[in-house]
Amino acid sequence: MRSSLQLIVASALFGAVLAAGSALLQPEPRGDVNGDGLVNYDDLKLVIAHLGTRVGQQGFDARADVNGDGVVDVADVSTESQLLEREMSHSP
């Protein structure tokens, strides 16, 4: 029979594994370009900073290619702006 300490340690480890797994399964909010868990002006600034770049070019950042078409252009800025506006309208 296992000791109480072994059961406590096993339970704690199992809980930590579950917490880590659930964190990995939760997707970032759409529009969270920089991966900080928020949709805010920092995300829009990142898109604007890479405006005009495309796949294969120096300075291209795939995170800034919001629509995934291989180029960071006004469509990405527009989409990110809309996502930011939607986020701001839902904030208390």
C-alpha positions as CSV (number, residue, x, y, z in Angstrom):
1,M,0.0,0.0,0.0
2,R,1.3,3.4,-0.9
3,S,2.1,6.0,1.8
4,S,0.1,9.2,2.1
5,L,3.1,11.2,1.0
6,Q,3.5,9.1,-2.2
7,L,-0.2,9.7,-3.0
8,I,0.1,13.4,-2.4
9,V,3.2,13.7,-4.7
10,A,1.5,11.6,-7.4
11,S,-1.6,13.8,-7.2
12,A,0.4,17.0,-7.4
13,L,2.4,15.7,-10.4
14,F,-0.8,14.5,-12.2
15,G,-2.4,18.0,-11.6
16,A,0.7,19.7,-12.9
17,V,0.7,17.6,-16.1
18,L,-3.0,18.3,-16.6
19,A,-2.5,22.0,-16.1
20,A,0.4,22.1,-18.6
21,G,-1.5,20.0,-21.1
22,S,-4.6,22.2,-20.9
23,A,-2.4,25.3,-21.4
24,L,-1.0,23.8,-24.5
25,L,-4.4,23.0,-25.9
26,Q,-5.8,26.5,-25.5
27,P,-5.3,28.4,-28.7
28,E,-4.1,32.0,-28.7
29,P,-6.9,34.4,-29.4
30,R,-7.2,35.3,-33.1
31,G,-5.3,38.5,-33.7
32,D,-2.7,37.8,-31.0
33,V,0.2,38.3,-33.3
34,N,3.0,38.5,-30.7
35,G,1.7,35.5,-28.6
36,D,1.2,37.3,-25.3
37,G,-2.4,36.1,-24.9
38,L,-3.9,39.5,-25.6
39,V,-5.1,41.3,-28.7
40,N,-3.8,44.8,-28.4
41,Y,-1.9,47.6,-30.1
42,D,1.3,45.8,-29.7
43,D,0.0,43.2,-32.2
44,L,-1.0,45.9,-34.7
45,K,2.4,47.6,-34.3
46,L,4.1,44.3,-35.1
47,V,2.0,43.9,-38.3
48,I,2.8,47.5,-39.4
49,A,6.5,47.1,-38.6
50,H,6.6,44.2,-41.2
51,L,4.4,45.9,-43.8
52,G,5.6,45.2,-47.4
53,T,7.6,42.1,-46.6
54,R,6.9,38.7,-48.1
55,V,8.0,35.1,-47.6
56,G,11.7,34.7,-48.3
57,Q,12.6,38.3,-47.8
58,Q,14.8,39.5,-44.9
59,G,12.6,40.9,-42.2
60,F,9.5,38.8,-43.0
61,D,7.7,37.6,-39.9
62,A,5.1,35.0,-40.5
63,R,3.2,36.1,-37.4
64,A,2.5,39.5,-39.0
65,D,1.0,37.7,-42.1
66,V,-2.4,37.6,-40.4
67,N,-4.3,36.2,-43.4
68,G,-1.5,33.7,-44.3
69,D,-1.1,34.7,-47.9
70,G,2.7,35.1,-47.8
71,V,2.8,38.8,-47.8
72,V,2.3,41.5,-45.1
73,D,0.2,44.1,-46.7
74,V,-2.8,46.4,-46.0
75,A,-5.1,43.4,-45.9
76,D,-3.2,42.2,-42.8
77,V,-3.3,45.7,-41.2
78,S,-7.0,45.9,-41.9
79,T,-7.7,42.4,-40.5
80,E,-5.7,43.1,-37.4
81,S,-7.4,46.5,-36.9
82,Q,-10.8,44.8,-37.1
83,L,-9.8,42.1,-34.6
84,L,-8.4,44.8,-32.3
85,E,-11.6,46.8,-32.6
86,R,-13.7,43.8,-31.8
87,E,-11.5,43.0,-28.8
88,M,-11.7,46.6,-27.6
89,S,-15.5,46.6,-27.9
90,H,-15.8,43.5,-25.7
91,S,-13.5,44.8,-23.0
92,P,-15.1,46.2,-19.8
